[in-house]
């Protein structure tokens, strides 16, 4: 399953690495691609993962917030 989100709070490559590392550690996540220039996150997972669950996790790493792209 592939899902793309816009993300707020990304300011530098350290932010990109933090978000990527945090989301990669979630159960069911196979791959995470974070793009600073477009402020997007692409998640590849084996199952649906709620945006709320990902945002709850990201709160521990900084002021990052995922927003579902429609």
C-alpha positions in Angstrom: 0.0 0.0 0.0 1.3 3.4 -0.9 0.1 6.7 0.5 1.4 10.3 0.1 1.1 13.1 2.7 2.1 16.7 2.8 4.1 17.4 6.0 4.5 20.6 8.0 7.5 21.4 10.2 10.3 20.3 7.8 13.0 22.9 7.7 16.3 21.0 7.0 17.9 17.7 6.2 18.0 16.8 10.0 14.2 17.2 10.0 13.9 14.9 7.0 16.1 12.3 8.7 14.1 12.5 12.0 10.8 12.0 10.3 12.1 9.2 8.1 13.6 7.4 11.1 10.5 7.8 13.2 8.1 6.5 10.6 10.3 3.7 9.4 10.1 2.2 12.9 6.3 1.8 12.9 4.9 -1.6 12.6 3.8 -2.4 9.1 5.9 0.3 7.4 8.1 -1.1 4.6 9.6 2.1 3.3 9.4 5.9 3.9 10.5 8.6 1.4 10.7 12.2 2.7 11.2 15.0 0.3 12.2 18.4 1.8 11.7 20.4 -1.4 8.1 19.4 -1.9 7.4 18.8 1.8 5.9 15.4 1.2 6.2 12.0 2.8 5.4 8.8 0.9 4.7 5.7 3.0 4.8 2.2 1.7 3.2 -0.2 4.1 1.7 -3.7 4.3 -1.5 -2.4 5.9 -3.4 0.9 6.4 -1.8 3.0 9.1 -3.9 5.8 10.5 -2.7 9.4 10.0 -3.5 10.0 13.7 -1.2 7.2 14.8 1.7 8.6 12.7 1.1 12.1 13.9 1.1 10.9 17.5 4.4 9.2 17.0 5.9 12.3 15.3 5.0 14.5 18.2 7.8 12.9 20.2 10.3 13.9 17.5 9.4 17.6 16.9 6.7 19.8 15.5 5.9 17.7 12.5 2.4 17.0 11.2 1.2 14.8 8.3 -1.7 15.9 6.2 -3.5 13.5 3.9 -3.3 14.6 0.2 -6.5 14.2 -1.6 
